Amino acid sequence: MRVLFVGDVVGKPGRQAVAALVPEIRRERRIDLVVVNGENAAGGAGLTAEIARELQAAGADVVTNGNHVWDQRAFIKEIDALDFCVRPVNLPPGNPGKGWLITKGALVANALGRVFMAEQDDPFRAMDALLAGLGADAPKVRILDWHAEATSEKLAMGWHLDGRFSAVLGSHTHVPTADARILPNGTALIADTGMVGPRDSVLGIVPEIIVGRYLDHLPRRFEVATGVVQFNSVVVDVDDETGRARSIERLDRDWSA
């Protein structure tokens, strides 16, 4: 199975780039499963049902989330009707939605880190509990969108799940890393995939807004930047029989409307 994992989609420019590039990449690389992180797709913060369906129409088989999952409050009531969307599995009990799903013969899960981020339930134990609960029903192909800040925590999860997940793919920082590799027991790992958002920006946001906040610490409304969009993704080739990753490679492109 060939899996395309697309980094955090930022606002309308990011959505437009997904719509333009994902179908093309799917054909070129013979992709079987597309997973897109959509937690910044609604104006740079959060997700809505309408936008989730827009990403699905653009080619996403699964839309994952992260720490901004509830920034658009309506999504709290919308997510349960979206069977292709997942939110972090380690959110506290009582949160709507689900933290994993099985589609096209693959398990796709989403987990949220805790280092330098808001406190959540233990993601390491949550992943152990997920695998224990599924038992023999878990497909061989298993993909984790690991939404975390600290590189140490991100890499640690990869080693924790080595041989038990096909791929542990980092998201959240919007900054692509150059450490894609296969661990000894067959798990593909990357600390951060990057983003799909305006290149000339600070994590997708107009630079002057972020620079101003650092200078005077006053609140400002975030605005998604414009211009050329950087499209960051990875392609993972997984052996269907064993669930071991054969390869992981970065796939980065620039796109302009």
BAMARRO-245017 format. One line per 3 residues: for each residue x, y, z of N, C-alpha, C. Coordinates in steps of 0.02 Angstrom, whole numbers. Each point is the difference from the previous one (the first is absolute). Layout:
<nodes>
X Y Z X Y Z X Y Z ~ ... $
</nodes>
This chain:
<nodes>
42 -60 0 -42 60 0 44 62 0 ~ -18 47 -43 36 63 -1 -44 53 33 ~ 29 34 49 -36 48 41 30 69 -12 $
-43 49 -15 20 70 -3 -25 34 62 ~ 47 28 40 -19 38 59 17 74 -12 ~ -50 43 5 6 71 -16 2 40 64 $
50 44 7 9 40 60 -56 50 10 ~ 0 33 58 -52 46 21 -21 48 -55 ~ -63 -3 -18 -28 44 -52 -21 66 32 $
26 55 -26 -12 66 30 -45 41 -45 ~ -63 11 23 -45 47 -32 -18 -18 -72 ~ -30 49 -32 -24 -10 -70 58 -13 -48 $
56 35 5 55 -16 -47 22 -73 6 ~ 3 -25 61 19 -70 9 -51 -48 -29 ~ -64 16 9 -52 -43 -28 2 0 -76 $
13 58 -29 4 4 -73 59 -42 -26 ~ 56 2 35 58 -39 -21 -14 -75 5 ~ -35 -21 53 -19 -70 7 -44 -22 -59 $
-49 42 -16 -46 -17 -56 38 -4 -66 ~ 50 41 -8 37 2 -63 51 -57 -5 ~ 33 -17 55 57 -46 -3 -15 -72 20 $
-45 -11 48 -10 -68 24 -25 -48 -55 ~ -50 19 -41 -21 -46 -53 57 -17 -48 ~ 41 50 -15 57 -9 -45 51 -47 31 $
17 11 63 48 -43 35 -27 -71 6 ~ -64 -4 14 -31 -67 7 10 -41 -64 ~ -10 32 -56 8 -35 -64 74 -16 -13 $
43 50 9 70 -8 -16 33 -54 43 ~ -15 0 64 34 -45 47 -41 -62 17 ~ -57 -8 -33 -43 -58 12 -15 -8 75 $
-25 53 29 -16 3 71 -64 -38 14 ~ 1 -40 53 -60 -38 21 -39 34 55 ~ 34 37 44 -32 31 58 29 70 10 $
-44 49 6 21 69 12 -26 23 68 ~ 47 22 42 -17 27 66 22 73 1 ~ -46 44 19 14 72 0 -14 28 69 $
49 36 28 -12 35 63 -36 66 -15 ~ -61 7 27 -41 58 -17 -13 47 58 ~ 39 -4 53 -18 37 61 10 76 -6 $
33 23 -52 7 72 -12 -34 23 -64 ~ -44 -42 -26 -28 13 -67 -52 55 0 ~ -30 15 57 -53 52 3 31 65 23 $
22 40 -47 28 66 17 63 -3 42 ~ 35 -57 -1 62 -7 37 -8 -29 69 ~ -62 -13 22 -11 -27 67 -64 -40 3 $
6 -67 2 -58 -42 7 -26 -27 -66 ~ -58 -32 5 -29 -34 -58 -76 5 6 ~ -34 -2 -56 -73 -2 -1 -21 -60 -43 $
-63 -20 7 -25 -56 -40 5 16 -75 ~ -17 61 -18 1 20 -71 71 -6 -28 ~ 49 24 39 69 -2 -24 27 -71 1 $
-19 -39 50 20 -71 1 -24 -36 -63 ~ -62 13 -19 -27 -31 -61 36 27 -63 ~ 21 62 3 38 28 -56 66 -37 -8 $
34 -15 56 62 -38 -3 -12 -71 -24 ~ -56 -28 21 -18 -68 -22 -11 0 -76 ~ -36 50 -25 -13 4 -71 65 10 -40 $
50 30 32 64 12 -32 44 -63 -1 ~ -22 -52 36 37 -63 -3 20 -29 66 ~ -16 33 56 19 -26 66 -46 -58 19 $
29 -58 14 -39 -56 26 -13 8 74 ~ 48 30 35 -6 13 72 24 70 14 ~ -37 37 42 21 67 22 14 -5 75 $
61 17 18 21 -3 70 0 70 30 ~ 12 3 65 -4 64 36 60 8 47 ~ -10 42 51 54 14 47 -24 44 56 $
43 42 26 -18 41 58 -51 55 -16 ~ -9 16 -64 -50 51 -19 -67 -31 -20 ~ -10 -63 16 -59 -35 -25 -66 34 17 $
-5 32 58 -63 32 21 2 76 -7 ~ 48 27 -36 3 73 -7 -62 28 -35 ~ -27 -38 -46 -64 19 -31 -54 -37 39 $
-35 35 44 -43 -33 50 -54 -43 -32 ~ -23 18 -59 -52 -40 -32 23 -71 -14 ~ 66 -9 -7 27 -66 -16 -12 -50 56 $
-8 25 60 -14 -45 57 -64 -40 -14 ~ -49 32 -31 -63 -34 -15 0 -33 -69 ~ 48 17 -42 1 -25 -69 40 -64 -8 $
51 -10 41 49 -53 -14 -30 -70 0 ~ -51 -12 43 -28 -67 4 -33 -22 -65 ~ -18 47 -42 -32 -17 -64 51 -10 -56 $
64 9 15 52 -4 -50 40 -64 11 ~ -18 -53 -33 31 -64 14 71 -6 -26 ~ 24 50 -38 68 -1 -26 47 45 41 $
-26 32 52 39 44 42 18 -33 66 ~ 61 12 23 20 -22 67 28 60 38 ~ -5 -4 66 32 50 44 48 -39 45 $
43 35 37 49 -36 41 -32 -52 46 ~ 30 -60 1 -28 -55 38 7 11 75 ~ 47 42 21 13 10 71 -32 63 29 $
-52 27 -34 -40 52 32 -37 -31 59 ~ -17 39 51 -34 -28 58 -68 -31 -18 ~ -24 -47 41 -66 -29 -12 -54 54 -4 $
-48 -12 -43 -55 48 -8 7 43 -62 ~ 60 0 -32 8 37 -62 -36 -37 -56 ~ -33 37 -45 -33 -32 -57 50 -26 -50 $
-25 -37 -49 44 -26 -52 36 -63 22 ~ 45 -23 -43 39 -60 13 73 13 -15 ~ 43 -38 32 72 10 -8 33 -45 -51 $
-39 -43 -32 28 -45 -51 -56 -26 -44 ~ 18 -27 -56 -48 -33 -44 38 -50 -43 ~ -39 -44 -30 28 -49 -47 -32 12 -68 $
42 11 -50 -24 12 -68 49 -28 -49 ~ -25 -28 -55 43 -28 -53 50 -50 27 ~ -19 -35 53 44 -51 28 55 27 44 $
-4 64 20 51 30 42 -31 32 62 ~ 36 -4 55 -17 36 61 33 68 -2 ~ -39 53 7 27 68 3 -19 30 68 $
50 20 38 -11 29 66 31 69 4 ~ -21 37 51 23 69 11 14 7 74 ~ 58 25 18 16 9 71 33 68 10 $
-7 26 61 22 68 16 54 -2 54 ~ 55 35 -13 55 3 48 -16 44 59 ~ 43 -4 51 -11 38 61 57 49 18 $
60 -12 -27 56 43 16 -8 67 -35 ~ 2 56 38 -10 68 -26 -70 10 -28 ~ -48 -41 19 -68 5 -24 -47 -7 59 $
-65 13 -12 -49 -7 53 -3 -73 24 ~ -13 -9 64 -1 -67 29 -56 -42 -29 ~ 17 -61 -18 -48 -49 -25 13 -66 35 $
-40 -51 -15 14 -66 25 65 -26 -32 ~ 31 -49 31 64 -27 -23 -7 -30 -70 ~ 34 28 -50 -8 -27 -68 33 -68 -9 $
54 -13 37 34 -64 -6 -44 -57 25 ~ -31 10 58 -45 -51 26 -64 -4 -42 ~ -21 56 -28 -60 -1 -42 12 -43 -62 $
59 5 -29 15 -42 -59 5 -73 19 ~ 29 -14 58 3 -70 24 -70 -27 10 ~ -44 41 29 -68 -22 13 -38 -11 -65 $
12 42 -50 -33 -8 -65 18 -67 -30 ~ 64 -16 -1 22 -63 -30 -25 -60 40 ~ 1 6 66 -25 -55 42 -75 -11 -11 $
-37 55 -9 -72 -5 -10 -18 -31 -67 ~ 38 17 -51 -13 -28 -67 23 -72 -5 ~ 54 -16 32 26 -68 -1 9 -26 -71 $
-25 -60 -13 8 -32 -65 -39 36 -55 ~ -46 45 19 -40 36 -50 38 59 -31 ~ 58 17 27 38 56 -27 31 -19 -67 $
-10 40 -52 32 -14 -65 76 2 7 ~ 34 -30 -47 73 1 1 27 70 -13 ~ -33 36 -46 22 68 -17 -29 48 51 $
45 36 35 -21 45 54 38 66 -5 ~ -38 54 -4 29 66 -10 -20 45 58 ~ 49 34 30 -14 48 54 20 70 -21 $
-48 47 3 15 71 -4 17 22 71 ~ 64 12 13 25 15 67 11 75 5 ~ -50 33 30 -3 73 1 32 25 65 $
63 20 -5 37 18 61 51 54 -16 ~ 26 31 53 45 57 -6 74 -21 6 ~ 16 -34 55 70 -15 15 26 -58 -43 $
58 11 -31 28 -53 -42 16 -62 41 ~ 21 9 62 15 -59 42 -61 -43 11 ~ -57 32 15 -62 -38 10 -22 -32 -65 $
9 34 -55 -21 -27 -65 40 -61 -19 ~ 66 4 8 41 -57 -16 -11 -58 49 ~ -12 17 63 -12 -52 50 -61 -42 -18 $
-52 32 -25 -60 -38 -19 16 -48 -57 ~ 42 22 -47 19 -45 -54 34 -63 26 ~ 46 10 46 35 -58 29 -48 -42 43 $
-46 33 34 -49 -37 41 -43 -45 -43 ~ -17 22 -60 -45 -38 -43 38 -38 -55 ~ 66 0 2 38 -34 -52 -19 -74 -4 $
-21 -21 -59 -22 -69 -10 -73 -11 13 ~ -33 51 29 -72 -6 14 -42 46 -43 ~ 31 52 -28 -32 44 -48 43 3 -62 $
-33 7 -57 36 5 -63 35 67 -7 ~ -32 53 26 28 67 -7 -23 44 58 ~ 47 38 27 -14 52 50 23 65 -32 $
-49 42 -20 13 58 -42 -17 63 38 ~ 51 41 12 -8 60 40 -35 56 -36 ~ -41 36 38 -33 61 -24 3 51 56 $
-25 60 -12 -10 54 49 46 59 -8 ~ 66 -9 -9 44 58 2 -1 40 -66 ~ -26 -30 -54 -1 32 -66 69 6 -31 $
51 -25 34 69 5 -25 24 -70 -19 ~ 12 -13 -65 20 -67 -21 69 -19 26 ~ 7 -63 20 64 -24 24 30 -49 -50 $
66 -9 5 37 -40 -49 21 -68 28 ~ -40 -26 47 21 -61 35 -41 -62 -18 ~ -33 -1 -56 -41 -58 -19 43 -62 -2 $
-24 -54 32 39 -62 3 -44 -59 16 ~ 27 -59 -7 -34 -62 20 36 -26 62 ~ -37 -10 54 29 -26 62 13 -75 -7 $
39 -29 46 23 -69 -8 -56 -52 -9 ~ -58 12 31 -54 -49 -5 -53 18 -52 ~ 16 49 -43 -42 11 -58 -48 58 4 $
8 45 49 -44 59 5 32 60 -34 ~ -36 31 -47 22 62 -31 -12 57 48 ~ 49 44 7 -3 54 49 25 65 -30 $
-36 54 14 24 68 -15 -25 45 55 ~ 43 46 24 -19 44 55 -55 48 -21 ~ 6 31 -59 -54 43 -23 -2 2 -76 $
-61 -9 -25 -11 0 -72 3 70 -30 ~ -21 49 39 -2 69 -24 -71 24 -8 ~ -13 44 -47 -66 29 -9 -17 6 -73 $
-63 15 -13 -23 23 -66 -28 70 12 ~ 42 50 -11 -20 69 15 47 48 -33 ~ -15 65 2 41 50 -33 73 -3 23 $
44 -1 -48 72 -7 14 28 62 34 ~ -20 59 -24 26 63 28 -44 21 59 ~ 11 -33 56 -44 8 58 37 -23 62 $
-32 6 57 22 -33 61 -51 -54 16 ~ 16 -61 -19 -44 -58 10 -67 9 -35 ~ 0 37 -55 -61 11 -39 -34 66 13 $
22 36 51 -32 64 20 42 59 -26 ~ -34 55 -15 33 61 -23 58 17 47 ~ 62 6 -25 58 10 43 -5 60 47 $
-26 57 -24 -2 60 41 -42 -10 63 ~ -51 -42 -5 -43 -13 59 40 -36 53 ~ 37 -51 -19 38 -38 49 58 40 27 $
36 36 -44 55 42 23 -26 52 49 ~ -57 31 -15 -29 50 46 -15 -29 68 ~ -25 -60 3 -16 -31 64 63 -12 41 $
55 -17 -34 63 -9 36 28 66 25 ~ -14 54 -36 28 65 19 -37 32 58 ~ -68 -4 0 -37 36 52 -46 -45 42 $
-5 -63 -18 -41 -48 38 -74 16 0 ~ -23 44 -45 -71 15 -4 -35 -50 -45 ~ -62 -16 16 -37 -49 -42 -15 29 -69 $
1 -43 -49 -17 20 -68 -40 -57 -32 ~ -45 17 -44 -37 -50 -36 45 -31 -53 ~ 4 -66 -1 41 -34 -49 -32 4 -69 $
41 9 -51 -23 0 -69 46 -47 -39 ~ -30 -44 -38 39 -45 -42 34 40 -55 ~ 63 -13 -12 38 37 -50 -22 -21 -71 $
28 33 -49 -15 -15 -70 64 -17 -37 ~ -6 -13 -65 59 -14 -40 11 -74 -11 ~ 61 -17 -20 18 -69 -16 -11 -44 61 $
-30 -58 -12 -14 -47 54 51 -56 -1 ~ 29 -15 58 44 -59 5 -43 -60 19 ~ 8 -53 -38 -38 -62 11 49 -51 27 $
-6 -17 64 44 -48 33 -38 -65 13 ~ 30 -55 -19 -31 -65 11 53 -54 1 ~ -20 -60 19 44 -58 -5 -39 -57 -32 $
36 -43 -35 -29 -60 -29 32 -59 34 ~ -42 -44 26 24 -60 35 -24 -62 -38 ~ 46 -44 -15 -17 -63 -33 0 -55 53 $
-56 -34 9 -8 -49 54 -15 -69 -30 ~ 32 -51 27 -15 -69 -19 -66 -20 31 ~ -49 -15 -41 -67 -17 25 0 -62 44 $
43 -47 -14 0 -64 36 30 6 69 ~ 52 40 7 35 5 65 -15 65 38 ~ -22 51 -37 -9 65 31 64 40 8 $
55 -27 -22 65 35 5 7 50 -57 ~ 26 58 16 13 50 -52 61 -20 -41 ~ -7 6 -66 56 -13 -44 42 63 -11 $
-36 57 -2 35 63 -13 -43 58 24 ~ 34 56 13 -34 64 13 41 54 -34 ~ -34 44 -35 35 55 -34 -41 64 3 $
36 55 5 -33 65 -1 -25 13 -71 ~ -58 34 -5 -25 23 -64 -22 72 11 ~ 41 46 -23 -13 72 11 -5 35 -67 $
-50 43 -5 -8 39 -61 -21 71 18 ~ 11 46 -46 -27 67 5 -59 6 -49 ~ -51 37 22 -60 8 -42 -23 72 3 $
-22 25 -56 -29 67 -1 -64 -1 -42 ~ -50 38 20 -65 0 -33 7 27 -71 $
</nodes>
